[in-house]
Amino acid sequence: MLSWSNGPADEQINRLKMLKRQMFGRAKFDLLRHRVLHAT
C-alpha cells in the first residue's frame, strides 16, 4: 500500500466536474470561471 492518498485531488476534480455539468449550456466561460474560483 502507498503511504499517501489522492483523496484531496480527487475531491477537487469531482467538484470541478460537478460545476461543469451544472453550467453546461447555460452560461458563458466567464460565469463558469467565476463559480470555479469562488467554489475553492
mmCIF entry with sequence, helices, sheets and N, C-alpha, C, O atoms, coordinates in Angstrom:
data_MODEL
# 
_entry.id   MODEL 
# 
_entity.id                         1 
_entity.type                       polymer 
_entity.pdbx_number_of_molecules   1 
# 
_entity_poly.entity_id                      1 
_entity_poly.type                           'polypeptide(L)' 
_entity_poly.nstd_linkage                   no 
_entity_poly.nstd_monomer                   no 
_entity_poly.pdbx_seq_one_letter_code       MLSWSNGPADEQINRLKMLKRQMFGRAKFDLLRHRVLHAT 
_entity_poly.pdbx_seq_one_letter_code_can   MLSWSNGPADEQINRLKMLKRQMFGRAKFDLLRHRVLHAT 
_entity_poly.pdbx_strand_id                 A 
# 
loop_
_entity_poly_seq.entity_id 
_entity_poly_seq.num 
_entity_poly_seq.mon_id 
_entity_poly_seq.hetero 
1 1  MET n 
1 2  LEU n 
1 3  SER n 
1 4  TRP n 
1 5  SER n 
1 6  ASN n 
1 7  GLY n 
1 8  PRO n 
1 9  ALA n 
1 10 ASP n 
1 11 GLU n 
1 12 GLN n 
1 13 ILE n 
1 14 ASN n 
1 15 ARG n 
1 16 LEU n 
1 17 LYS n 
1 18 MET n 
1 19 LEU n 
1 20 LYS n 
1 21 ARG n 
1 22 GLN n 
1 23 MET n 
1 24 PHE n 
1 25 GLY n 
1 26 ARG n 
1 27 ALA n 
1 28 LYS n 
1 29 PHE n 
1 30 ASP n 
1 31 LEU n 
1 32 LEU n 
1 33 ARG n 
1 34 HIS n 
1 35 ARG n 
1 36 VAL n 
1 37 LEU n 
1 38 HIS n 
1 39 ALA n 
1 40 THR n 
# 
_struct_asym.id          A 
_struct_asym.entity_id   1 
# 
loop_
_struct_conf.conf_type_id 
_struct_conf.id 
_struct_conf.pdbx_PDB_helix_id 
_struct_conf.beg_label_comp_id 
_struct_conf.beg_label_asym_id 
_struct_conf.beg_label_seq_id 
_struct_conf.pdbx_beg_PDB_ins_code 
_struct_conf.end_label_comp_id 
_struct_conf.end_label_asym_id 
_struct_conf.end_label_seq_id 
_struct_conf.pdbx_end_PDB_ins_code 
_struct_conf.beg_auth_comp_id 
_struct_conf.beg_auth_asym_id 
_struct_conf.beg_auth_seq_id 
_struct_conf.end_auth_comp_id 
_struct_conf.end_auth_asym_id 
_struct_conf.end_auth_seq_id 
_struct_conf.pdbx_PDB_helix_class 
_struct_conf.details 
_struct_conf.pdbx_PDB_helix_length 
HELX_P HELX_P1 AA1 GLY A 7  ? MET A 23 ? GLY A 7  MET A 23 1 ? 17 
HELX_P HELX_P2 AA2 PHE A 29 ? ALA A 39 ? PHE A 29 ALA A 39 1 ? 11 
# 
_struct_conf_type.id          HELX_P 
_struct_conf_type.criteria    ? 
_struct_conf_type.reference   ? 
# 
loop_
_atom_site.group_PDB 
_atom_site.id 
_atom_site.type_symbol 
_atom_site.label_atom_id 
_atom_site.label_alt_id 
_atom_site.label_comp_id 
_atom_site.label_asym_id 
_atom_site.label_entity_id 
_atom_site.label_seq_id 
_atom_site.pdbx_PDB_ins_code 
_atom_site.Cartn_x 
_atom_site.Cartn_y 
_atom_site.Cartn_z 
_atom_site.occupancy 
_atom_site.B_iso_or_equiv 
_atom_site.pdbx_formal_charge 
_atom_site.auth_seq_id 
_atom_site.auth_comp_id 
_atom_site.auth_asym_id 
_atom_site.auth_atom_id 
_atom_site.pdbx_PDB_model_num 
ATOM 1   N N  . MET A 1 1  ? 0.837   -1.197 0.000   1.00 0.00 ? 1  MET A N  1 
ATOM 2   C CA . MET A 1 1  ? 0.000   0.000  0.000   1.00 0.00 ? 1  MET A CA 1 
ATOM 3   C C  . MET A 1 1  ? 0.871   1.247  0.000   1.00 0.00 ? 1  MET A C  1 
ATOM 4   O O  . MET A 1 1  ? 1.985   1.259  0.524   1.00 0.00 ? 1  MET A O  1 
ATOM 5   N N  . LEU A 1 2  ? 0.338   2.266  -0.591  1.00 0.00 ? 2  LEU A N  1 
ATOM 6   C CA . LEU A 1 2  ? 1.039   3.547  -0.596  1.00 0.00 ? 2  LEU A CA 1 
ATOM 7   C C  . LEU A 1 2  ? 0.796   4.282  0.713   1.00 0.00 ? 2  LEU A C  1 
ATOM 8   O O  . LEU A 1 2  ? -0.231  4.092  1.364   1.00 0.00 ? 2  LEU A O  1 
ATOM 9   N N  . SER A 1 3  ? 1.745   5.118  1.090   1.00 0.00 ? 3  SER A N  1 
ATOM 10  C CA . SER A 1 3  ? 1.601   5.865  2.338   1.00 0.00 ? 3  SER A CA 1 
ATOM 11  C C  . SER A 1 3  ? 0.901   7.205  2.132   1.00 0.00 ? 3  SER A C  1 
ATOM 12  O O  . SER A 1 3  ? 0.796   7.993  3.072   1.00 0.00 ? 3  SER A O  1 
ATOM 13  N N  . TRP A 1 4  ? 0.420   7.473  0.916   1.00 0.00 ? 4  TRP A N  1 
ATOM 14  C CA . TRP A 1 4  ? -0.284  8.723  0.646   1.00 0.00 ? 4  TRP A CA 1 
ATOM 15  C C  . TRP A 1 4  ? -1.548  8.438  -0.148  1.00 0.00 ? 4  TRP A C  1 
ATOM 16  O O  . TRP A 1 4  ? -1.734  7.341  -0.674  1.00 0.00 ? 4  TRP A O  1 
ATOM 17  N N  . SER A 1 5  ? -2.402  9.428  -0.227  1.00 0.00 ? 5  SER A N  1 
ATOM 18  C CA . SER A 1 5  ? -3.695  9.236  -0.877  1.00 0.00 ? 5  SER A CA 1 
ATOM 19  C C  . SER A 1 5  ? -3.955  10.362 -1.872  1.00 0.00 ? 5  SER A C  1 
ATOM 20  O O  . SER A 1 5  ? -3.471  11.481 -1.701  1.00 0.00 ? 5  SER A O  1 
ATOM 21  N N  . ASN A 1 6  ? -4.723  10.054 -2.906  1.00 0.00 ? 6  ASN A N  1 
ATOM 22  C CA . ASN A 1 6  ? -5.132  11.060 -3.883  1.00 0.00 ? 6  ASN A CA 1 
ATOM 23  C C  . ASN A 1 6  ? -6.469  11.690 -3.510  1.00 0.00 ? 6  ASN A C  1 
ATOM 24  O O  . ASN A 1 6  ? -7.055  12.407 -4.321  1.00 0.00 ? 6  ASN A O  1 
ATOM 25  N N  . GLY A 1 7  ? -6.955  11.441 -2.317  1.00 0.00 ? 7  GLY A N  1 
ATOM 26  C CA . GLY A 1 7  ? -8.265  11.918 -1.895  1.00 0.00 ? 7  GLY A CA 1 
ATOM 27  C C  . GLY A 1 7  ? -8.503  13.401 -2.106  1.00 0.00 ? 7  GLY A C  1 
ATOM 28  O O  . GLY A 1 7  ? -9.504  13.761 -2.725  1.00 0.00 ? 7  GLY A O  1 
ATOM 29  N N  . PRO A 1 8  ? -7.625  14.289 -1.619  1.00 0.00 ? 8  PRO A N  1 
ATOM 30  C CA . PRO A 1 8  ? -7.853  15.723 -1.803  1.00 0.00 ? 8  PRO A CA 1 
ATOM 31  C C  . PRO A 1 8  ? -7.893  16.138 -3.273  1.00 0.00 ? 8  PRO A C  1 
ATOM 32  O O  . PRO A 1 8  ? -8.717  16.967 -3.661  1.00 0.00 ? 8  PRO A O  1 
ATOM 33  N N  . ALA A 1 9  ? -7.015  15.570 -4.085  1.00 0.00 ? 9  ALA A N  1 
ATOM 34  C CA . ALA A 1 9  ? -7.010  15.906 -5.512  1.00 0.00 ? 9  ALA A CA 1 
ATOM 35  C C  . ALA A 1 9  ? -8.283  15.398 -6.178  1.00 0.00 ? 9  ALA A C  1 
ATOM 36  O O  . ALA A 1 9  ? -8.881  16.104 -6.990  1.00 0.00 ? 9  ALA A O  1 
ATOM 37  N N  . ASP A 1 10 ? -8.701  14.186 -5.843  1.00 0.00 ? 10 ASP A N  1 
ATOM 38  C CA . ASP A 1 10 ? -9.928  13.634 -6.409  1.00 0.00 ? 10 ASP A CA 1 
ATOM 39  C C  . ASP A 1 10 ? -11.137 14.475 -6.025  1.00 0.00 ? 10 ASP A C  1 
ATOM 40  O O  . ASP A 1 10 ? -12.054 14.648 -6.828  1.00 0.00 ? 10 ASP A O  1 
ATOM 41  N N  . GLU A 1 11 ? -11.145 14.994 -4.814  1.00 0.00 ? 11 GLU A N  1 
ATOM 42  C CA . GLU A 1 11 ? -12.254 15.834 -4.366  1.00 0.00 ? 11 GLU A CA 1 
ATOM 43  C C  . GLU A 1 11 ? -12.348 17.102 -5.213  1.00 0.00 ? 11 GLU A C  1 
ATOM 44  O O  . GLU A 1 11 ? -13.439 17.504 -5.618  1.00 0.00 ? 11 GLU A O  1 
ATOM 45  N N  . GLN A 1 12 ? -11.202 17.729 -5.479  1.00 0.00 ? 12 GLN A N  1 
ATOM 46  C CA . GLN A 1 12 ? -11.193 18.946 -6.298  1.00 0.00 ? 12 GLN A CA 1 
ATOM 47  C C  . GLN A 1 12 ? -11.653 18.646 -7.722  1.00 0.00 ? 12 GLN A C  1 
ATOM 48  O O  . GLN A 1 12 ? -12.424 19.413 -8.301  1.00 0.00 ? 12 GLN A O  1 
ATOM 49  N N  . ILE A 1 13 ? -11.189 17.545 -8.283  1.00 0.00 ? 13 ILE A N  1 
ATOM 50  C CA . ILE A 1 13 ? -11.575 17.169 -9.643  1.00 0.00 ? 13 ILE A CA 1 
ATOM 51  C C  . ILE A 1 13 ? -13.070 16.912 -9.716  1.00 0.00 ? 13 ILE A C  1 
ATOM 52  O O  . ILE A 1 13 ? -13.729 17.361 -10.653 1.00 0.00 ? 13 ILE A O  1 
ATOM 53  N N  . ASN A 1 14 ? -13.617 16.194 -8.739  1.00 0.00 ? 14 ASN A N  1 
ATOM 54  C CA . ASN A 1 14 ? -15.052 15.912 -8.731  1.00 0.00 ? 14 ASN A CA 1 
ATOM 55  C C  . ASN A 1 14 ? -15.861 17.188 -8.589  1.00 0.00 ? 14 ASN A C  1 
ATOM 56  O O  . ASN A 1 14 ? -16.917 17.316 -9.209  1.00 0.00 ? 14 ASN A O  1 
ATOM 57  N N  . ARG A 1 15 ? -15.389 18.141 -7.782  1.00 0.00 ? 15 ARG A N  1 
ATOM 58  C CA . ARG A 1 15 ? -16.088 19.417 -7.614  1.00 0.00 ? 15 ARG A CA 1 
ATOM 59  C C  . ARG A 1 15 ? -16.105 20.193 -8.933  1.00 0.00 ? 15 ARG A C  1 
ATOM 60  O O  . ARG A 1 15 ? -17.126 20.775 -9.302  1.00 0.00 ? 15 ARG A O  1 
ATOM 61  N N  . LEU A 1 16 ? -14.970 20.200 -9.643  1.00 0.00 ? 16 LEU A N  1 
ATOM 62  C CA . LEU A 1 16 ? -14.907 20.894 -10.929 1.00 0.00 ? 16 LEU A CA 1 
ATOM 63  C C  . LEU A 1 16 ? -15.830 20.241 -11.955 1.00 0.00 ? 16 LEU A C  1 
ATOM 64  O O  . LEU A 1 16 ? -16.509 20.936 -12.710 1.00 0.00 ? 16 LEU A O  1 
ATOM 65  N N  . LYS A 1 17 ? -15.858 18.921 -11.985 1.00 0.00 ? 17 LYS A N  1 
ATOM 66  C CA . LYS A 1 17 ? -16.740 18.217 -12.919 1.00 0.00 ? 17 LYS A CA 1 
ATOM 67  C C  . LYS A 1 17 ? -18.203 18.520 -12.622 1.00 0.00 ? 17 LYS A C  1 
ATOM 68  O O  . LYS A 1 17 ? -19.003 18.698 -13.541 1.00 0.00 ? 17 LYS A O  1 
ATOM 69  N N  . MET A 1 18 ? -18.552 18.580 -11.339 1.00 0.00 ? 18 MET A N  1 
ATOM 70  C CA . MET A 1 18 ? -19.923 18.890 -10.965 1.00 0.00 ? 18 MET A CA 1 
ATOM 71  C C  . MET A 1 18 ? -20.296 20.294 -11.431 1.00 0.00 ? 18 MET A C  1 
ATOM 72  O O  . MET A 1 18 ? -21.380 20.497 -11.979 1.00 0.00 ? 18 MET A O  1 
ATOM 73  N N  . LEU A 1 19 ? -19.410 21.263 -11.218 1.00 0.00 ? 19 LEU A N  1 
ATOM 74  C CA . LEU A 1 19 ? -19.682 22.629 -11.651 1.00 0.00 ? 19 LEU A CA 1 
ATOM 75  C C  . LEU A 1 19 ? -19.837 22.699 -13.164 1.00 0.00 ? 19 LEU A C  1 
ATOM 76  O O  . LEU A 1 19 ? -20.716 23.402 -13.663 1.00 0.00 ? 19 LEU A O  1 
ATOM 77  N N  . LYS A 1 20 ? -18.998 21.979 -13.897 1.00 0.00 ? 20 LYS A N  1 
ATOM 78  C CA . LYS A 1 20 ? -19.101 21.985 -15.353 1.00 0.00 ? 20 LYS A CA 1 
ATOM 79  C C  . LYS A 1 20 ? -20.437 21.407 -15.805 1.00 0.00 ? 20 LYS A C  1 
ATOM 80  O O  . LYS A 1 20 ? -21.055 21.924 -16.736 1.00 0.00 ? 20 LYS A O  1 
ATOM 81  N N  . ARG A 1 21 ? -20.884 20.336 -15.150 1.00 0.00 ? 21 ARG A N  1 
ATOM 82  C CA . ARG A 1 21 ? -22.179 19.746 -15.512 1.00 0.00 ? 21 ARG A CA 1 
ATOM 83  C C  . ARG A 1 21 ? -23.318 20.715 -15.234 1.00 0.00 ? 21 ARG A C  1 
ATOM 84  O O  . ARG A 1 21 ? -24.249 20.823 -16.031 1.00 0.00 ? 21 ARG A O  1 
ATOM 85  N N  . GLN A 1 22 ? -23.251 21.422 -14.105 1.00 0.00 ? 22 GLN A N  1 
ATOM 86  C CA . GLN A 1 22 ? -24.307 22.367 -13.753 1.00 0.00 ? 22 GLN A CA 1 
ATOM 87  C C  . GLN A 1 22 ? -24.372 23.520 -14.739 1.00 0.00 ? 22 GLN A C  1 
ATOM 88  O O  . GLN A 1 22 ? -25.460 24.010 -15.042 1.00 0.00 ? 22 GLN A O  1 
ATOM 89  N N  . MET A 1 23 ? -23.234 23.960 -15.242 1.00 0.00 ? 23 MET A N  1 
ATOM 90  C CA . MET A 1 23 ? -23.176 25.149 -16.078 1.00 0.00 ? 23 MET A CA 1 
ATOM 91  C C  . MET A 1 23 ? -23.327 24.829 -17.563 1.00 0.00 ? 23 MET A C  1 
ATOM 92  O O  . MET A 1 23 ? -23.444 25.749 -18.372 1.00 0.00 ? 23 MET A O  1 
ATOM 93  N N  . PHE A 1 24 ? -23.326 23.569 -17.936 1.00 0.00 ? 24 PHE A N  1 
ATOM 94  C CA . PHE A 1 24 ? -23.314 23.202 -19.345 1.00 0.00 ? 24 PHE A CA 1 
ATOM 95  C C  . PHE A 1 24 ? -24.511 23.783 -20.089 1.00 0.00 ? 24 PHE A C  1 
ATOM 96  O O  . PHE A 1 24 ? -25.661 23.539 -19.724 1.00 0.00 ? 24 PHE A O  1 
ATOM 97  N N  . GLY A 1 25 ? -24.230 24.543 -21.120 1.00 0.00 ? 25 GLY A N  1 
ATOM 98  C CA . GLY A 1 25 ? -25.279 25.083 -21.970 1.00 0.00 ? 25 GLY A CA 1 
ATOM 99  C C  . GLY A 1 25 ? -26.021 26.270 -21.390 1.00 0.00 ? 25 GLY A C  1 
ATOM 100 O O  . GLY A 1 25 ? -26.907 26.812 -22.051 1.00 0.00 ? 25 GLY A O  1 
ATOM 101 N N  . ARG A 1 26 ? -25.691 26.695 -20.179 1.00 0.00 ? 26 ARG A N  1 
ATOM 102 C CA . ARG A 1 26 ? -26.452 27.769 -19.546 1.00 0.00 ? 26 ARG A CA 1 
ATOM 103 C C  . ARG A 1 26 ? -25.647 29.038 -19.357 1.00 0.00 ? 26 ARG A C  1 
ATOM 104 O O  . ARG A 1 26 ? -26.218 30.080 -19.033 1.00 0.00 ? 26 ARG A O  1 
ATOM 105 N N  . ALA A 1 27 ? -24.354 28.983 -19.546 1.00 0.00 ? 27 ALA A N  1 
ATOM 106 C CA . ALA A 1 27 ? -23.554 30.161 -19.236 1.00 0.00 ? 27 ALA A CA 1 
ATOM 107 C C  . ALA A 1 27 ? -22.304 30.201 -20.104 1.00 0.00 ? 27 ALA A C  1 
ATOM 108 O O  . ALA A 1 27 ? -21.875 29.193 -20.665 1.00 0.00 ? 27 ALA A O  1 
ATOM 109 N N  . LYS A 1 28 ? -21.761 31.343 -20.189 1.00 0.00 ? 28 LYS A N  1 
ATOM 110 C CA . LYS A 1 28 ? -20.516 31.533 -20.911 1.00 0.00 ? 28 LYS A CA 1 
ATOM 111 C C  . LYS A 1 28 ? -19.343 31.165 -20.003 1.00 0.00 ? 28 LYS A C  1 
ATOM 112 O O  . LYS A 1 28 ? -19.518 30.921 -18.809 1.00 0.00 ? 28 LYS A O  1 
ATOM 113 N N  . PHE A 1 29 ? -18.158 31.132 -20.583 1.00 0.00 ? 29 PHE A N  1 
ATOM 114 C CA . PHE A 1 29 ? -16.964 30.727 -19.847 1.00 0.00 ? 29 PHE A CA 1 
ATOM 115 C C  . PHE A 1 29 ? -16.699 31.634 -18.648 1.00 0.00 ? 29 PHE A C  1 
ATOM 116 O O  . PHE A 1 29 ? -16.233 31.160 -17.611 1.00 0.00 ? 29 PHE A O  1 
ATOM 117 N N  . ASP A 1 30 ? -16.987 32.926 -18.771 1.00 0.00 ? 30 ASP A N  1 
ATOM 118 C CA . ASP A 1 30 ? -16.719 33.858 -17.670 1.00 0.00 ? 30 ASP A CA 1 
ATOM 119 C C  . ASP A 1 30 ? -17.482 33.473 -16.406 1.00 0.00 ? 30 ASP A C  1 
ATOM 120 O O  . ASP A 1 30 ? -16.925 33.517 -15.309 1.00 0.00 ? 30 ASP A O  1 
ATOM 121 N N  . LEU A 1 31 ? -18.748 33.097 -16.552 1.00 0.00 ? 31 LEU A N  1 
ATOM 122 C CA . LEU A 1 31 ? -19.534 32.716 -15.381 1.00 0.00 ? 31 LEU A CA 1 
ATOM 123 C C  . LEU A 1 31 ? -19.020 31.404 -14.791 1.00 0.00 ? 31 LEU A C  1 
ATOM 124 O O  . LEU A 1 31 ? -18.961 31.256 -13.570 1.00 0.00 ? 31 LEU A O  1 
ATOM 125 N N  . LEU A 1 32 ? -18.652 30.459 -15.642 1.00 0.00 ? 32 LEU A N  1 
ATOM 126 C CA . LEU A 1 32 ? -18.084 29.197 -15.160 1.00 0.00 ? 32 LEU A CA 1 
ATOM 127 C C  . LEU A 1 32 ? -16.796 29.478 -14.382 1.00 0.00 ? 32 LEU A C  1 
ATOM 128 O O  . LEU A 1 32 ? -16.589 28.922 -13.303 1.00 0.00 ? 32 LEU A O  1 
ATOM 129 N N  . ARG A 1 33 ? -15.946 30.324 -14.916 1.00 0.00 ? 33 ARG A N  1 
ATOM 130 C CA . ARG A 1 33 ? -14.692 30.673 -14.245 1.00 0.00 ? 33 ARG A CA 1 
ATOM 131 C C  . ARG A 1 33 ? -14.977 31.319 -12.892 1.00 0.00 ? 33 ARG A C  1 
ATOM 132 O O  . ARG A 1 33 ? -14.308 31.013 -11.905 1.00 0.00 ? 33 ARG A O  1 
ATOM 133 N N  . HIS A 1 34 ? -15.944 32.191 -12.842 1.00 0.00 ? 34 HIS A N  1 
ATOM 134 C CA . HIS A 1 34 ? -16.315 32.871 -11.600 1.00 0.00 ? 34 HIS A CA 1 
ATOM 135 C C  . HIS A 1 34 ? -16.771 31.859 -10.549 1.00 0.00 ? 34 HIS A C  1 
ATOM 136 O O  . HIS A 1 34 ? -16.361 31.942 -9.392  1.00 0.00 ? 34 HIS A O  1 
ATOM 137 N N  . ARG A 1 35 ? -17.613 30.907 -10.944 1.00 0.00 ? 35 ARG A N  1 
ATOM 138 C CA . ARG A 1 35 ? -18.111 29.905 -9.992  1.00 0.00 ? 35 ARG A CA 1 
ATOM 139 C C  . ARG A 1 35 ? -16.997 28.989 -9.508  1.00 0.00 ? 35 ARG A C  1 
ATOM 140 O O  . ARG A 1 35 ? -16.963 28.616 -8.335  1.00 0.00 ? 35 ARG A O  1 
ATOM 141 N N  . VAL A 1 36 ? -16.079 28.623 -10.411 1.00 0.00 ? 36 VAL A N  1 
ATOM 142 C CA . VAL A 1 36 ? -14.970 27.748 -10.021 1.00 0.00 ? 36 VAL A CA 1 
ATOM 143 C C  . VAL A 1 36 ? -14.071 28.461 -9.021  1.00 0.00 ? 36 VAL A C  1 
ATOM 144 O O  . VAL A 1 36 ? -13.652 27.861 -8.031  1.00 0.00 ? 36 VAL A O  1 
ATOM 145 N N  . LEU A 1 37 ? -13.771 29.724 -9.264  1.00 0.00 ? 37 LEU A N  1 
ATOM 146 C CA . LEU A 1 37 ? -12.889 30.464 -8.365  1.00 0.00 ? 37 LEU A CA 1 
ATOM 147 C C  . LEU A 1 37 ? -13.514 30.648 -6.991  1.00 0.00 ? 37 LEU A C  1 
ATOM 148 O O  . LEU A 1 37 ? -12.805 30.627 -5.985  1.00 0.00 ? 37 LEU A O  1 
ATOM 149 N N  . HIS A 1 38 ? -14.817 30.827 -6.932  1.00 0.00 ? 38 HIS A N  1 
ATOM 150 C CA . HIS A 1 38 ? -15.470 31.038 -5.645  1.00 0.00 ? 38 HIS A CA 1 
ATOM 151 C C  . HIS A 1 38 ? -15.804 29.732 -4.929  1.00 0.00 ? 38 HIS A C  1 
ATOM 152 O O  . HIS A 1 38 ? -16.123 29.745 -3.740  1.00 0.00 ? 38 HIS A O  1 
ATOM 153 N N  . ALA A 1 39 ? -15.736 28.614 -5.632  1.00 0.00 ? 39 ALA A N  1 
ATOM 154 C CA . ALA A 1 39 ? -16.031 27.324 -5.014  1.00 0.00 ? 39 ALA A CA 1 
ATOM 155 C C  . ALA A 1 39 ? -14.820 26.774 -4.260  1.00 0.00 ? 39 ALA A C  1 
ATOM 156 O O  . ALA A 1 39 ? -14.959 25.899 -3.406  1.00 0.00 ? 39 ALA A O  1 
ATOM 157 N N  . THR A 1 40 ? -13.647 27.287 -4.580  1.00 0.00 ? 40 THR A N  1 
ATOM 158 C CA . THR A 1 40 ? -12.440 26.744 -3.932  1.00 0.00 ? 40 THR A CA 1 
ATOM 159 C C  . THR A 1 40 ? -12.033 27.549 -2.734  1.00 0.00 ? 40 THR A C  1 
ATOM 160 O O  . THR A 1 40 ? -11.041 27.225 -2.081  1.00 0.00 ? 40 THR A O  1 
# 
